[in-house]
């Protein structure tokens, strides 16, 4: 009679928390596609004037290094950025031409070269990740474009003191624009024909760059993140959680995470203003996707790009989709070094850029290659939920603090118990637990912590599966723990709540028998309990403190489970 209402009350609180933090999510429409107009990805132009369109491999390539100093306006920080310039050179058999322009030059090649003039230029923009230098980024594609007559610039990624979640996109855009201006100032570059090559995260930066510098001549966008980080990353996580075979329950974690109000902890990049915007697609644009790319919304992204380009008066948008290629257009897994680009990708983007900078009319299809596919809709209705975020932060901080305090108390209790058992009297119950509360506390604590470890293991496997999927690996045939752990945790959590209700019912029963719960309390009952002569929980103060701290900690862990949706049945 006593245990059931306690169980109902405890479970009702946990179910309420789970439902109160639930975020509605509409995956419809699912299975969206755009059929390509041609399987051939080649880019061709009508060329009545017979303009020479150079291709990959037409020129030898030399390299030289230059430097710019980029300042972050928000903090005044400065970063000295190395710029690796690759330039086409015509083999002549004569003396080496002067690289000039005040740079620290380091030319490669064994034959003498003569400089070319009035060339188009391309600045490469780094994707996600903390690093990114001219030595380990874009080397193959930058060299290929240089061999087709472009002056290319690959730089140190502008990061200052930022990290992946605090990246300063406007400042990064200004830094890349410095390099654009550097190319425009070179003697062998046509200042009116300098474009950009942006990949993944940097396509958010390119939006700021085009508003800052509308004279950018063209842009090549590899796996563009068309929507805000909240919507783009929310789509990425939801789709990839499903692809790796995670239980649907883990999807609720995605919904809660991407409904967080990150401004509470000072992060402002979750909701970028004016993304997407028409100005970002107001210039000739080449978009490339890979069929194994599981990080971008290819169908809705393509539709949005075409729509925004039309609003900006731009009809020069070309989309190419490459079979088997991943998020960075490589074949195979990014875990393996030296993975090549998709077939014809470098040729196609170089041919497109060569024809575009001389103003030729494209004759090949605008959308070609593999068909575009998107499994679920972009969650563009996700918004920041401040109340849930504040509650979640308080809950998680409280749980960590309580676990730490409980650990310290447990160590103290274990020390006392060990001394008592090794001493002369060899007492087994040094903490003085009575009525079986000690064994119940130990069992429930171990069960709850084991459940917490199972939750961490399941979520960890999901995250690693998503990372491997993003690198280009195939999902595992057997999802394993990420599939069955969620319902198991739900069952165990419910049983733990039932067990705790039994402990509390027993506690009330014993307290009532001691006369504490009657009014007024029975004479001397409180003193007898406090002194340990007639204990309810334990005869020692340390035992009682350990019980209540551990009970509070374990109930906080249950609230943690409730926050992440484990009590939504």
N, C-alpha and C positions, 0 to 999 in steps of 0.2 A: 504493500500500500504506500510505503514511503519512497521506495526506490524508483517506481515507475514515474511519478510526477517529477522527481529530480531529473531523471533521464529525459523526459519530454521537455523540460525547461532548458537543460543544457543543449540538447540537440536543436531545439527551436532557435536558440540564440545563434548557434553556428550556421544553421540553414538560412536564417535571416541575413547574416553577414555575407554568406556566399551569394545569395540572390541580390543583395543590395549592391554588391560590387560587380555584378554581371553586366557586361556590355553587349548590347544587341549588335548583330553583325549580319549583313546580307551579302551572301556570296554570288547572288544572281546578277547577270546571267552567267552561267558556267559554260565552258567549252566554246568560247568565242574564237572565230577564225577569220582571216582575210586571205583569200586565194590569190596567189601571185599571178600576174598577167603573162609571165614567161618564166620558164625554168632557167633560162640563160641569164646570168648575172652581169654579163659584159655591158659596159656603158659606151654607147656610140653617139656620134654627132653628125649633123649635116655640115659639110665643110666645103662650101662652094668656092671659097677663096684659097683653098688648098694650103691652109695654115699648117705648118709643121707641128704635129703633136708628138712630143717625145714620150717614150715609154721607159719602163723600168729597165735599167741596164744600158741605156744609151750613153751615159757619161761615167767617167771615173769620179770618185768621191774623195774629197780631202776634208780634214777636220781641223778646227782650231777652237781655242777656248777664250771666252770673254767673261766679264763679270759685271753684275749690277748689284746695287745695294737697295733692298726693298725695306720700306718702313711700314710698320703696322700702326695706322693712325690711332687706334683705340688706346695703345699703351706707349707708343713712341719707340718700341723695340725695332732693332735693325737686324737684317739678315743679309749677309754677303752671299749672293747666289751665283753659282757657276753656270755658265751657259755654253753648252757644247754646240758649235755651229758646224753643220755638214753642208758642203757646197759641191755642186757639179763642176768639173773641170774638163776641158777638152784636151786630149793628149796631142802634143805637137812635136815632141822630140827635142824641144829647145830647153832653155833654162827654166827653173821653177819660177812661177809668177809670184809676185809679192802679195801675201795674204793681206797685209796692211791693216789699216783702220785701228791702229793702236792696240791690237789684241795680242795675247800670248799665243802664238801660232804653233800648232804641231800638225804638219801635213803628213798624210799617209799616201803610199803608192810608190812605185819604182820608176815610173816614167815622168818626164817633165810635163807640166801642165800649163795651159793658158786660161785665164779667167774668162768667164762669160758675164754678160751684163744684162740688166733689165729683166731679172728673174723674179718669179713669184716666190713667196716665202710662206712657211708654216711654223707656228709655235705649238708645241705639244704640251698638253695639260694632264697632270697626273690624276689617277683615280684614287680610291680609298687606300688608307694605310698611312703609317706614320713616316715611313721613309720615302725614298724616291730620289734618285740621283741621275745625272746624265749617263753614268756608266752602267746602270742596271735597268734602264727604262727606255723603251721605244727604239732600241738600237736597230733592229731589223727593218721596221717600217720607215724610220727616219732616213736610213741609208738608202732604202729602195726609192723613196720619193726624191732624194737628192740625186740619185742616178738618173732620174727622169727630168731633171732640170729645175728642181725646187731647192731653195736655201732653207734648211730646216734648223730649228732651235729646240734642244731639249735641256731642261734646267733642273736645278735642285728644287724639290718641292717647297713652296713657301709655307712654313709651319710656325716659325717663331717659337713661342712657348705653348702653343696650342696642342691639343691631341685630337683623336678621331671624333670626339663628341663636342669639342669646344672650337672646332675649326672656324676661322674668321673668313667667311666667303667674300665679303666685299673687299677686304684687304688683299686676299689672294687674287681677286680679279684685277686689282690695281697693280699687283706685282707682275702678273702675266702681261698686263698692258705695257709695262715698262719694257718687257722683252719684245713685244710687238713693235714698239717704237724703236728699239735697238735694231731690229731687222729692217725697218723702214729707212733707217739712217745709213745702212750699208751701201757702198758705191755700186754693188752689183745686183741690188734688189730694187724691183719696181714697188715703190711705197704704196701704190694703189691696189696691189695684189697680194697682200699679206693676210693669210687666213689662220684658222686654229684647228687643232685636232684634239677633241675632248673625249674622255672616256669615263663612263660611270659617274662617280661622285663629282667629277669636274664639270659635268654638264649642268650642275647647279651653279657652279662658279661662272660658266659661260653665259648664263642668264644675266648675271651682274656685269660681266665684261661687255656684252653687247649694248647694255644701257649706258655704260661708261664710254664706250668707243664704238659708235655705230658705223664707223668706216672699216671695220673688219670686212674683208672681201668675201670670205666664204667660211663654212664650218663643216667639219667631218665629225659626226657624233657616233661614237661606238657605245652601244647598249645604253642609250640615254635614260637618265632617271627623270622622267618628264614631270612627275608630281612632287609635292613637298616630301621631305623626309618622313613625316608621320605616315603619309599615305603610301609612299613608295616602299618604305621598309616594312610597314604593316602588311602590304600585299606580299612582299618577299617572304616574310616569316610565315604567314598563313599558308601560302602555296607550298613552301618547302616543308613545313611541318607535315602537311598531308602527303607530299611526295615520298618522304622518308618512311612513312607508315606509322607515324605517331598516333596514339589514341586521341580521339576527338577531344578528350578532356584537356589535353595540353594546348589545344587551340584557344581555350579560355584564357590561358596565360598570355597568349599573343594579344588578345583583345584588351586585356587589362593593361599590359605594358604600353601599348600604343594609344591608350587613352590617358596616359599620364600627363600631367601639367609640368613639364620639365622646367618651366621658369621658376618653380618653387625652389629648385636647387641651383638656379642661376644659368641654366642651359637654354639658349634661345634659338637653336638651329632646328628644333623639331617642326616648327611652323614658319617657313620662310615667306616673307611678304612677296607678293607679285610672282609667285611660282605656282603654276606655269603662267607665262605672259607672252603676248604676241610679239613683242620686240625681240624675244629670244630666237625667233624663227623668221626674222624679217630679211635674211640674206640667203643666198644659195646654200642649201643644206643637203648633205649626204648622210643618211642614217643607215647603220649596219646592225643587224641582229644575228645571233646564232641560235639554231634550233634547240641546243642543249642549255641555253641561257635560262636559268630558273630564278633570275633575280629581277627581271623587268617585265612590266605589263606591256607586251608587244602590240597587241591589237588595239587596246584603248590608247596606248601611247602614240601609235602611228596615226590613229584617227585624230587625236588631239593636236599633234604636230601639223598635220595637213590643215586642220581647222584654224589654228592660230596663224599659220603662214598665210592663209588666204586673207585673214583679217588684216594682216600687216602688208598685204599687197604683193606677197611673194608667191610665185607659182613654180619656182625652181626647187622642188623637194624630190629627192630620189631615195628610195628605200630598197635595201638589199638584205635578203635573209639567206644565211648559209647553213646547209645541213651539217650536223654533227658538231658544229662549233659551239664553244661555251661563252661565258659572259665576256671574256676578253678576246673572243674570236680565235681562240686556239683550239687545236684538235687534241683531245685527250685531257688528262688531268693536269692542273697547274701545280700539283705536288711534284711533278716530274719536270726537271729543268730542260730547257731547249725545245719545248713543244712548239710545233710550227703553226703558222696562221692557217686558217681555212683556205682551201684551194681558190685561187683567183681573187682573194680579198684585197691584197695589196695592189694587184694590177687594176682592179675595178676602181678603187678609190683614187688611185693616181691618174687613171684615164679620165675619171670624172672631173677631178680638180684641174687637169691640164686643159680640157675642153671648156670648162666653166670660166677660167680666168681670161680666156681670149674671146669670150662672148658667143660661143657657138650654140646653136639650137640642138638640144638632145633629141635623138631619134629612137633610142631604146626605151623600153617601158619604164615608167616611173617606179613601179613596184614589181620586183622580179626576184627569182630565186626560189627558196623553199616557201611553203605556205606559212603564214604567221598563226600562232596558236596561243591562247591564254586560258588557263583553267578556271579561274574565278575572276570576279569583278574587283576593280580597285576600290578599297574601302574609303571612298571619299567623304563618307558621312562621319568618320572618326573625328572627335573633337576632344580638347583637353578637359578633363574632369578634375577640378581642383580639390574638391572635398575628398574624393576617393584617394587622390595622391597624398594629401596631408595625412589622412588616416593610415594609409599604407606605410608611409615613412615612419610615423610614430609607432605603429605595430612592429615593424621590422627592427627598429632601433630598440624597442622595449624587449623583443625576443632575444636579441643579441646580448643586451645587458643582463637580462634574467638568466640566460644560459651561462654567462660568465660568473655571475654571483652564485648560481647553483653549483657550478664547478668548484669554486673556492670553498663553499660550505661542505660539499661532498668530500673534498680532500681533507678538510679539517675533521669531518666525522670519521673518515677512513683511518686517519692517523690515530684518533682516540680509540677506535675499535681495535686497531692493530696493537696498540700499547696494552690495552686491557687483555687481549688474548695471549700476549707474550709475557705479561706480568706474572707475579707470584700467584694471584688469585685466579687468573685465567678466566675472566668473565666473558661469556659469549655475547651477551646483550648489553654491551657497554652504553648504548644510546637509550636503553630503557623502553623500547617500543612495546606497547601492550596491545592486546586484542587483535593481533595479526596485522596491524597497520604497517609495520616495517616491511614485511614480505610483500604486502600489496603495493606499497610505494615503490619498492625495487622492481617488481614485475611491470607495473604500469610505466615507470620511467624507461626501462629498457625497451619495452614495446613501442613507446612513442618515439624514442630516439631512433630505433631501427626503422620505423616508418618514415621518419624524416630523412634518413640516409637513403632509403629506397626511392623517395621522391627526388632527391638530389641526383641519384644515379640515373633514374629514368629521364629527367630533364637534361642531364649532361649528355646522355646518349643521343637525345634528339638534337641538341646543339651541335654535337660533333658530326652527326649525320647530315645536318644542313650545311655545315662548313665543307664537308667532302663533296656534297652535291654542288655547291657553288664553285668548287675547284674543278668540276667537270667529271667527277666520279659518278658511277651509277649507284642508285640506292641498294642497300643490302637486300637479299632475297628474304631474309627473316628479320623483321624489325626488332624482335627480341623484347627486352625489358620495357622499351618505350611503348609497346603495344599492350602488355598485360599489367604493367605496374599501376596504372591509374585506377582501374576497378578494384585491385587488391588493396590499394591504399584507402579507398573509400570504405571498403568492408572493415578493414582493421581500425580505421578512425571511428567508425560507428561502434565497434566492439569496445574500443577504449573508452568512449563516452559512457557506454553501458557499465563498464567496470568502475569508472570514476563515480557514477551515480550510486553504485553499491558501497563504495568507500565512504561517501558522504552520508548515505543512509545509516551505515554502521556507526559513523561518528556521532550522528544525532541520537541514535539509540543509546550509545554508551553515555553521552552527555546527559541525556534524560534520566538514565539510571543513577547517575551521580547527583541528581537534584539541581543541576546547574540551570536547566531550561525552565523550571517552574518559577512562578512569580509569587512572592519573592523567592530568590534562590534558597535552598535548604541551608540552614546555618552551618557554616564551616565548610561547605562544599567547594567553594571557589579556592579557599586556602588549601584544602586537601589536594585539589587538582594541581595548583601551581607548585606546591611543595613536592609533588610526586608521590605522596602517600596513596592517593587514589587516582591514578593517571587515566585520562581519556585517550590521549595519543601516546605519550611517552613520559617516563618518570624524570627525564633530564631535559634541561632547557635546550641543549644542543639538538636533541632528538626532535623536539617540537619545532624549533626553528628550521631544521632540515626539512621536515614534513611540509610546512607551509610554503617555504621558498620553492621546493621542488614541485609541489602541487600548482602553485601560481605559474611556474615556468612551463610545465607541461600543458596547462590550459592556454597559455600564450601561444605555444606551438600549435595547438588545435585551432586557435583563432587565425594563425598564419595559414594553416591548411584551408580554413574557411574563406580567407581573403582570396586565395587562388582558385576557388571554385570546387573544392573537393567535397563539399556538402550540398552540391546541386545534383539531385538524383534523377 
